[in-house]
Amino acid sequence: MRGYIYITLKSDLCAASGDGFSLSIDTDICADRYGLPFIPSRRLKGCLREAAEYIGCERIDSIFGVSGNSNSGSLRIGDARFEDHETLRKQAVDSKYPAEKVLALFTSVKASTAIENDTAKENSLRFTRVVDHYSPFNKSETVFVSEIEYAECDEEQLKNICLALRNIGYKRTRGYGSVRCEFKTAEDKKALEINIPDDDNKYELWLTVKLRSPAMFPGKSSVETADYIPGSAVLGAFAGGYFKNGGDENDFDRLFLSGDVKFSNMYISDGNTVSKPAPAVLGKTKESNAIDYVFRDDDKDDKPLVKPFKGGYLTKGTEIKPEKEVIYHNGQKQGEDGKLLYTQEVLSEGQLFTGTVRGRGKDLRRLLPAIASGCINLGRSKTAQYSVCDIVNAKCVPVKVNSSAVGKVFALLCSDVLLIGENAEFSTDISVLAKALGIESEAIDAEHSSLKYKTVMGYISVGRYKRSHIRAFEKGSVLCFITNTALPKYLTIGERQNEGFGAVKICTKEELTSLGRALPERIPAEAVSADCKLADLIEKNNKRESLRIAAINYADEQYGKVKKDFTPSFVGRLLLMVAQAEDKADLDKRVVSIKTDNKREMAKTFIDSAEEQYGSEWREFLKIALTVIKYRLKEAGGNEQKIFQL
């Protein structure tokens, strides 16, 4: 079952990210790369669990799960974002303003100090960024929405838990984070329709997913993500969906363990073509930054220096790299200085990734219920924070066996390859790779080849144990060889082919620089709202900031002229006149009431000069300028008193 949790702010909110900006902001909120604030689902899930314990919920462990248990709870929860997040995201991209400009629309910075003996404690001033209680668009209370997945039997419990949740985030006991939380069921979505024949012929199910939230796929370490979606993660997501939708246990081994169905890695895509790992024999020239071969041909001694690719992907001769970001987390374990703060590198939301599921038509049809809802959960922490992906394109096409050219060709490893050698052990010997490709070792052109190696690791969540470390050929490796027999253009070799390993493409020298396979069906471009309210608000903010800076500069210019005649109380009186005046003419009448001639003339000159510069914005301009002068006069008076006492 799917539903939504609506979170209405009743005060300012700080869902802290653990990050800050040196002297300007000590505690910052969570915001995406577009500058739109959100409430991380991990924090929200923790607060919901606290509320469940508070009201004495009987099914806490079955709903929220148990830490360290292989069986997760029934509740899957996503980040809480604005109701119209997708529209705002498109407008933020269309406006081309930096994230800080967008963030400033929805937030403000609060200052606070610690009090000791009824006075502010020295060096205790702290600045906290908060999400504003009211929306900048219509001044109504800000609302966040989190999409959830739950068991039908837990619906009543979730309603009560949400009603019990009253406070979220940092300083929730000191005025921040007051919320009203409501649970609502979701309308049934139209099932994803894919035409797959029910026969024994081989088909490829092409899937393009869009990351709705950041995604984490452990790479070289447990806190660094891989730059692609591994086939093992795709297999696990389909296996979980298969059982969840009443799949037959008797078919499980054949579908997910035997290798009859192969789940490929999913690589970054531009929506029209899927990329391939950058070949190790290619690189960029230092002079022109153009893509060229690393090796030097005999007839081109003056070839410019080429720096080889160390990663990344190519599509149609263009380099493309997935975007990553770092997210902060507060762990439950206690460190030496209190709660443990750690970071994780993740793939940024909004990116497209494409891969295939290959198998017989009748087998692929059995897998369809796992993606019928139009979304799929991939990667680590699937019950909260990460991994929610929307399926934006799905197409089933027959598998076509195309032959490669003969002569001098290149075998590009499109994924990591695991091979077993003569001693029944995993091997990275070049002769073992040649044998797997069906060629003789003598046919290898080592001078024009470039092989990379890596250690493949893994973790089995069901058994809660680590997989053994295996040496493998790394994706992007290229083996050059000469053949008189045409080979299949696309091969799958080695072990664990059903988890995305062993994909190989045989291509010519010219084909290496034009990598990229067109998708069976083009993804329609996203429409951007013509009524870009976000850009309008940013422009107003920019004008307001320019006005503020100009007013401060004006106050600095005028301070030397007025400091002998103006006092803080007199400036306060002028501020009251500015605030209460109906218009500029009414303000002039109020200024005339000043009895001291010198003060009256100086005040009139000060106000008229401001009105000449900013016209209709004179009121806001004067408020800022007079406030600056007022506090400068107070500061000067305090310093004079200190000097007198000394």
C-alpha positions in Angstrom: 0.0 0.0 0.0 1.1 3.6 -0.7 0.3 6.7 1.2 1.5 10.2 2.1 2.5 12.0 5.3 1.7 15.7 5.3 3.8 17.8 7.6 2.5 21.4 8.2 4.9 23.7 9.9 3.6 25.5 13.0 6.9 27.2 13.6 10.3 27.6 12.0 12.0 24.3 11.4 15.7 23.2 11.4 16.2 19.7 10.1 19.9 20.0 10.6 22.3 18.6 8.0 25.4 18.6 10.3 27.1 21.1 8.0 27.8 24.8 8.4 29.5 27.8 6.9 32.3 28.9 9.2 31.4 32.2 10.8 28.2 32.8 8.9 26.1 29.7 9.8 26.9 27.2 12.5 24.0 24.9 12.0 22.5 24.5 8.5 19.4 22.8 7.2 19.1 20.0 4.7 18.6 21.2 1.1 19.0 19.5 -2.3 21.4 20.7 -5.0 18.7 23.1 -6.4 18.4 24.9 -3.0 15.0 23.4 -2.1 14.8 22.4 1.6 13.6 19.0 2.7 13.3 16.8 5.8 15.4 13.6 5.5 13.4 10.5 5.7 15.8 9.0 8.3 15.1 11.8 10.7 11.4 11.6 10.0 11.3 7.8 10.5 13.2 8.2 13.8 10.7 10.9 15.0 7.8 8.7 14.0 9.2 5.8 16.0 9.6 8.0 19.0 5.9 9.0 18.6 4.9 5.3 18.3 6.7 4.5 21.6 5.1 7.5 23.3 1.6 6.3 22.5 2.4 2.6 23.2 2.1 1.2 19.7 2.1 -2.6 19.8 3.6 -3.2 16.3 6.7 -0.9 16.5 9.2 -3.5 15.4 7.1 -4.9 12.6 6.5 -1.4 11.3 9.9 0.2 11.7 12.1 -2.9 11.8 14.9 -3.8 14.2 18.5 -2.5 13.8 20.8 -5.3 12.5 17.9 -7.5 11.5 17.9 -8.8 7.9 14.1 -8.4 7.7 13.3 -4.7 7.5 10.0 -3.2 8.8 6.9 -2.8 6.6 7.3 1.0 6.5 9.3 2.5 3.6 9.5 6.3 3.8 10.8 8.9 1.4 12.2 12.4 2.1 9.6 15.0 3.0 9.6 17.7 0.3 7.4 20.6 -0.7 4.0 19.7 -2.1 4.9 21.1 -5.5 8.5 20.1 -5.4 8.8 18.8 -9.0 7.4 22.1 -10.4 9.8 24.1 -8.2 12.7 22.0 -9.2 12.0 22.5 -12.9 11.6 26.3 -12.3 14.9 26.3 -10.3 16.7 24.7 -13.2 15.0 27.1 -15.7 15.8 30.2 -13.7 19.5 29.3 -13.8 20.0 30.9 -10.3 22.5 29.3 -7.9 21.1 27.1 -5.1 21.9 29.7 -2.5 19.5 32.2 -4.1 16.7 29.6 -4.2 17.4 28.6 -0.6 17.2 32.2 0.6 13.5 32.3 -0.5 12.4 29.7 2.0 14.8 30.2 4.9 16.2 32.7 7.3 19.1 32.8 9.8 18.5 33.0 13.5 21.0 34.1 16.1 21.2 32.7 19.7 23.4 32.9 22.7 23.8 31.0 25.9 22.7 32.9 29.1 24.9 32.8 32.2 24.1 34.9 35.3 21.4 36.7 33.4 23.8 37.9 30.7 25.0 36.5 27.3 27.8 34.0 27.8 31.0 35.1 26.1 31.8 33.4 22.7 28.4 31.7 22.7 26.8 33.5 19.7 25.6 30.9 17.2 23.7 31.2 13.9 21.2 28.7 12.8 19.4 28.5 9.4 15.8 27.6 9.5 12.9 26.9 7.1 10.4 29.7 7.5 7.0 29.0 9.1 5.2 30.6 6.2 5.6 30.0 2.4 7.0 32.9 0.4 4.4 32.4 -2.3 1.1 32.9 -0.5 2.1 33.4 3.1 0.3 30.2 4.1 2.0 27.7 6.4 4.7 25.7 4.7 3.8 22.0 4.0 6.1 19.1 3.3 4.9 15.8 1.9 6.6 12.3 2.3 5.5 9.4 0.1 5.4 6.1 2.1 4.9 2.4 1.5 3.3 0.3 4.2 1.4 -2.9 5.0 -2.4 -2.6 4.9 -2.7 -4.0 8.4 -0.7 -1.1 9.8 -2.8 1.7 8.4 -4.7 2.6 11.5 -1.5 2.5 13.6 0.2 4.8 11.2 -2.7 7.3 11.4 -2.4 7.5 15.2 1.4 7.7 15.1 1.3 10.6 12.7 -1.2 12.5 14.8 1.1 12.0 17.9 4.1 13.5 16.1 4.2 17.2 17.1 7.9 18.2 17.0 10.7 17.5 14.5 14.3 18.6 14.1 16.9 20.7 15.9 15.9 22.6 19.1 12.5 21.1 19.0 12.1 21.8 22.7 13.0 25.5 22.3 10.5 26.9 19.9 11.6 25.2 16.6 10.1 22.3 14.7 6.5 22.4 15.9 4.4 20.6 13.2 1.0 19.0 12.5 1.4 15.6 11.0 -1.3 13.8 9.0 -1.5 10.5 7.2 -3.4 10.1 3.9 -3.9 7.1 1.7 -2.8 7.4 -2.0 -5.0 6.8 -5.0 -4.2 3.7 -6.9 -1.8 4.4 -9.7 -2.2 3.1 -13.2 -0.1 -0.1 -13.6 3.0 0.2 -15.8 2.1 -1.5 -19.1 4.8 -3.3 -21.0 4.1 -5.7 -23.9 6.2 -8.9 -23.3 5.4 -12.0 -25.4 4.8 -15.2 -23.4 7.2 -17.5 -25.2 10.7 -19.0 -25.0 12.4 -16.4 -27.3 15.0 -14.1 -25.8 14.1 -10.5 -25.1 15.7 -7.5 -23.5 13.6 -5.4 -21.2 15.2 -1.9 -21.4 14.6 0.2 -18.2 15.4 3.9 -17.6 15.0 5.0 -14.0 15.2 8.5 -12.6 16.5 9.0 -9.1 13.8 10.6 -7.1 16.1 10.8 -4.1 19.9 10.4 -3.6 21.1 6.8 -4.1 23.9 4.9 -2.3 25.6 1.9 -3.9 28.8 1.0 -1.9 31.9 1.2 -4.1 35.4 1.1 -2.9 34.3 1.7 0.7 31.1 1.5 2.7 30.8 5.4 2.7 31.6 6.0 -1.0 29.1 5.2 -3.7 29.8 3.6 -7.1 29.0 5.8 -10.1 26.5 3.3 -11.5 23.7 1.0 -10.4 25.1 -2.5 -10.1 23.2 -5.4 -11.6 23.2 -7.1 -8.2 21.2 -4.2 -6.8 18.7 -4.5 -9.7 18.5 -8.3 -9.1 17.8 -7.7 -5.4 15.1 -5.2 -6.1 13.3 -7.5 -8.5 13.7 -10.5 -6.2 12.1 -8.5 -3.3 9.3 -7.3 -5.5 8.8 -10.9 -6.8 8.1 -12.3 -3.3 6.1 -9.3 -2.3 3.7 -9.8 -5.1 3.1 -13.5 -4.4 5.8 -15.0 -6.6 6.2 -18.8 -6.7 9.2 -20.0 -4.6 9.7 -22.9 -7.0 10.7 -20.5 -9.8 13.0 -18.3 -7.7 16.2 -20.3 -8.3 15.7 -20.3 -12.0 14.8 -16.6 -12.3 17.4 -15.2 -9.9 20.1 -17.7 -9.3 20.6 -19.9 -12.4 21.6 -17.1 -14.8 18.7 -17.7 -17.2 17.7 -14.1 -16.5 20.6 -11.5 -16.6 20.3 -8.1 -14.9 22.8 -5.6 -16.3 24.4 -2.7 -14.6 22.5 0.6 -15.2 24.7 3.4 -16.5 24.2 7.2 -16.7 22.0 8.2 -19.6 20.9 11.4 -21.3 17.5 10.1 -22.0 18.1 9.1 -25.6 21.3 7.0 -25.4 22.8 4.8 -22.7 26.5 5.4 -22.1 29.4 2.9 -21.9 32.4 2.9 -19.6 35.2 5.1 -21.1 37.8 2.8 -22.8 41.2 2.8 -21.1 42.8 3.2 -24.6 41.1 6.6 -25.0 41.8 9.9 -23.3 41.8 13.7 -23.8 44.4 15.8 -25.4 45.9 18.5 -23.2 45.8 21.1 -25.9 42.3 20.8 -27.3 40.6 18.6 -24.7 39.5 16.3 -27.6 39.0 12.6 -27.3 41.8 10.6 -28.9 43.7 7.3 -28.6 46.4 7.0 -26.1 48.7 4.8 -28.2 50.8 6.4 -30.9 50.5 5.1 -34.5 53.7 4.5 -36.5 52.7 7.2 -39.1 51.8 9.8 -36.5 55.0 10.7 -34.6 53.8 14.2 -33.9 50.6 13.1 -32.2 49.7 15.4 -29.2 50.0 14.0 -25.6 46.8 12.3 -24.5 45.8 11.8 -20.9 44.0 8.4 -20.5 40.5 8.2 -18.9 40.6 6.9 -15.4 36.9 6.4 -15.2 33.7 8.1 -16.4 31.5 7.2 -19.4 31.2 8.1 -23.1 28.1 8.5 -25.1 28.4 9.4 -28.8 31.9 10.7 -28.4 31.0 12.9 -25.4 32.3 12.3 -21.9 29.6 12.1 -19.2 30.0 11.7 -15.4 27.3 11.1 -12.8 26.9 13.8 -10.3 27.6 13.0 -6.6 27.2 14.8 -3.3 28.0 14.2 0.4 25.3 13.8 3.0 25.8 14.0 6.7 24.2 11.6 9.2 24.0 11.3 13.0 24.5 7.7 14.0 22.8 6.1 17.0 26.1 4.8 18.3 27.9 7.0 20.8 31.3 8.3 19.9 33.9 9.7 22.3 32.4 13.2 22.1 28.8 12.2 22.1 26.7 11.2 19.0 28.6 9.9 16.0 28.5 12.2 13.0 29.5 10.6 9.7 29.2 11.3 6.0 28.2 9.3 2.9 28.9 10.0 -0.7 25.7 9.4 -2.8 24.5 9.8 -6.4 22.5 13.0 -6.7 18.8 12.9 -7.4 17.2 13.7 -10.7 19.7 11.7 -12.8 18.7 9.0 -15.4 20.2 5.5 -15.5 19.5 2.8 -18.1 20.1 -0.9 -18.1 18.5 -4.1 -19.3 17.0 -7.3 -18.0 17.6 -10.2 -20.5 15.8 -13.5 -20.5 13.0 -15.5 -22.1 9.7 -13.8 -22.6 7.8 -16.0 -20.2 10.4 -15.3 -17.4 10.3 -11.5 -18.0 6.5 -11.6 -17.7 6.8 -13.1 -14.2 9.0 -10.2 -13.1 6.6 -7.5 -14.3 4.6 -7.2 -10.9 7.8 -6.0 -9.3 7.8 -2.8 -11.3 4.0 -2.5 -12.1 3.7 0.5 -9.7 6.1 2.5 -11.9 8.8 2.9 -9.3 11.5 0.7 -7.8 13.7 0.8 -4.7 17.4 0.3 -5.4 20.5 0.4 -3.3 21.4 0.8 0.4 18.9 1.9 3.0 15.8 1.1 1.0 13.4 1.8 3.8 14.5 5.4 4.4 16.6 8.2 2.9 17.8 6.6 -0.4 17.0 4.5 -3.4 13.5 5.6 -4.6 13.5 5.5 -8.4 10.8 6.3 -10.9 10.7 4.1 -14.0 10.4 6.8 -16.8 10.8 4.5 -19.7 10.4 0.7 -20.3 10.5 -1.2 -23.5 10.8 -4.9 -24.4 12.6 -5.7 -27.7 13.8 -9.1 -29.2 17.5 -9.9 -28.7 19.3 -9.5 -32.0 22.6 -11.2 -32.6 24.9 -8.9 -34.6 28.3 -9.9 -35.8 31.4 -7.9 -35.3 34.0 -7.0 -38.0 37.1 -9.1 -38.6 40.7 -8.1 -38.6 42.0 -5.8 -35.8 39.2 -5.4 -33.3 38.8 -4.3 -29.7 37.0 -6.1 -26.8 35.7 -3.4 -24.5 34.7 -4.7 -21.0 31.4 -2.9 -20.4 31.3 -4.2 -16.8 33.6 -5.9 -14.4 34.5 -9.4 -15.5 35.1 -12.4 -13.1 37.0 -15.3 -14.7 38.1 -18.6 -13.2 41.5 -19.9 -14.3 43.0 -23.4 -14.6 43.3 -24.0 -10.8 39.6 -23.3 -10.2 40.5 -19.9 -8.7 39.5 -16.4 -9.9 42.2 -15.1 -12.3 43.2 -11.9 -14.0 45.6 -13.5 -16.4 45.3 -12.2 -20.0 45.3 -15.7 -21.4 42.2 -16.6 -19.4 40.4 -13.5 -20.8 41.4 -14.5 -24.3 40.1 -18.0 -23.8 36.8 -16.7 -22.4 36.4 -14.5 -25.6 37.2 -17.6 -27.8 40.5 -16.3 -29.2 44.1 -17.6 -29.1 46.6 -15.9 -26.9 48.8 -15.4 -30.0 46.1 -13.1 -31.6 46.4 -10.5 -28.8 47.9 -7.1 -29.7 49.3 -6.2 -26.3 50.8 -2.9 -27.5 47.3 -1.5 -28.3 45.6 -3.1 -25.3 45.0 -1.6 -21.9 43.7 -3.7 -19.0 42.6 -2.5 -15.5 42.1 -4.5 -12.4 40.1 -4.2 -9.2 39.0 -6.0 -6.2 35.3 -6.9 -6.1 33.6 -7.0 -2.7 30.1 -7.3 -1.5 27.7 -8.0 1.4 24.9 -10.5 1.7 22.2 -8.8 3.8 20.1 -12.0 4.3 22.9 -13.9 5.9 24.6 -10.7 7.3 28.1 -11.6 6.1 30.6 -10.2 3.7 31.5 -11.7 0.4 35.0 -12.8 -0.2 37.3 -10.4 -2.1 37.8 -11.3 -5.7 40.3 -9.9 -8.2 38.6 -8.9 -11.5 39.1 -7.2 -14.8 37.7 -3.7 -14.4 35.1 -2.2 -16.7 36.7 0.1 -19.3 39.5 -2.3 -20.0 40.3 -2.9 -23.6 41.8 -6.0 -25.2 43.0 -5.6 -28.8 43.3 -8.7 -31.0 43.3 -9.9 -34.6 40.7 -12.3 -35.8 39.6 -13.8 -39.0 36.3 -15.0 -37.6 33.4 -12.7 -36.8 32.3 -12.7 -33.2 29.0 -11.7 -31.7 29.0 -7.9 -31.2 27.8 -8.3 -27.6 29.1 -11.1 -25.4 28.6 -12.1 -21.8 31.5 -14.0 -20.2 32.6 -15.2 -16.8 30.9 -15.7 -13.5 27.9 -14.0 -11.9 26.5 -12.9 -15.3 23.0 -12.5 -13.7 24.4 -9.7 -11.4 25.7 -7.4 -14.2 29.2 -8.9 -14.5 30.8 -10.1 -17.8 29.4 -7.7 -20.4 31.7 -7.3 -23.4 31.3 -5.3 -26.6 33.5 -6.2 -29.7 34.1 -3.1 -31.8 36.4 -1.5 -34.3 38.8 1.4 -33.7 36.3 3.9 -35.1 33.4 2.5 -33.0 35.3 3.0 -29.8 35.1 6.8 -30.0 31.4 6.8 -30.8 30.1 4.7 -27.9 26.5 4.9 -26.9 23.5 2.7 -27.7 20.3 4.4 -28.7 17.3 3.6 -26.5 14.4 1.6 -28.1 12.1 4.5 -27.2 12.9 8.1 -26.7 12.1 9.7 -23.4 9.9 12.8 -23.8 11.5 16.0 -22.6 10.2 17.5 -19.3 8.1 20.6 -19.8 9.1 23.6 -17.8 6.4 25.8 -16.3 6.1 29.1 -18.2 4.8 30.8 -15.1 8.1 30.8 -13.3 7.1 32.2 -9.8 10.4 31.1 -8.3 12.4 33.4 -10.6 10.1 36.3 -9.9 10.6 35.8 -6.1 14.4 35.6 -6.6 14.3 38.8 -8.6 12.4 40.5 -5.7 15.0 39.2 -3.3 17.8 40.4 -5.4 16.3 43.9 -5.6 15.7 43.8 -1.8 19.3 42.9 -1.2 20.5 45.7 -3.5 18.3 48.1 -1.6 19.7 46.9 1.7 23.3 47.3 0.6 22.6 50.8 -0.9 20.8 51.9 2.3 23.8 50.7 4.5 26.2 52.6 2.2 24.0 55.7 2.3 23.9 55.5 6.1 27.7 55.3 6.2 28.0 58.4 3.9 25.6 60.4 6.0 26.8 59.4 9.4 29.6 61.9 9.6 27.2 64.7 8.8 24.5 63.9 11.3 26.3 62.4 14.3 26.7 65.8 16.0 23.0 66.7 15.8 21.2 63.3 15.8 20.7 61.2 18.9 19.5 57.6 19.1 16.1 58.7 20.5 15.7 61.3 17.7 16.5 58.7 15.0 13.9 56.4 16.7 11.4 59.2 16.4 12.2 59.5 12.6 11.8 55.8 12.2 8.3 56.0 13.8 7.4 58.8 11.4 8.5 56.7 8.4 6.6 53.7 9.6 3.3 55.6 10.3 3.3 58.0 7.3 0.7 57.2 4.7 2.8 58.5 1.8 5.7 60.8 1.2 3.6 64.0 1.5 2.4 62.8 4.9 6.0 62.2 6.0 7.0 65.7 5.0 4.2 67.1 7.2 5.4 65.0 10.1 9.0 66.2 9.6 7.8 69.9 9.7 6.7 69.2 13.3 10.3 68.9 14.5 10.9 72.0 16.6 14.7 72.3 16.4 15.6 74.1 13.1 18.9 72.4 12.5 17.5 68.9 13.1 14.5 69.6 11.0 16.5 70.7 8.0 19.0 67.8 8.3 16.2 65.3 8.6 14.4 66.8 5.6 17.7 66.7 3.5 18.3 63.1 4.6 14.8 62.0 3.6 14.6 63.9 0.4 17.9 62.5 -0.8 16.7 59.0 -0.2 13.5 59.6 -2.0 15.3 60.9 -5.0 17.4 57.8 -5.3 14.8 55.1 -4.7 11.4 56.6 -5.5 8.7 54.2 -4.5 11.1 52.1 -2.3 11.9 55.1 -0.1 10.1 53.7 3.0 12.1 50.5 3.1 15.3 52.4 2.2 14.9 54.9 5.0 14.0 52.2 7.6 17.3 50.4 6.9 19.5 53.5 6.7 18.0 55.1 9.9 18.3 51.8 11.8 22.0 51.6 10.9 22.6 55.2 12.0 20.7 54.6 15.3 22.8 51.7 16.3 26.1 53.4 15.2 25.1 56.3 17.5 24.4 54.0 20.4 27.7 52.2 19.8 29.6 55.5 19.7 27.8 56.7 22.9 28.8 53.5 24.7 32.4 53.9 23.7 32.5 57.5 24.9 31.1 56.4 28.3 33.8 53.7 28.6 36.5 56.3 27.8 35.0 58.7 30.4 35.0 55.9 33.1 38.7 55.2 32.3 
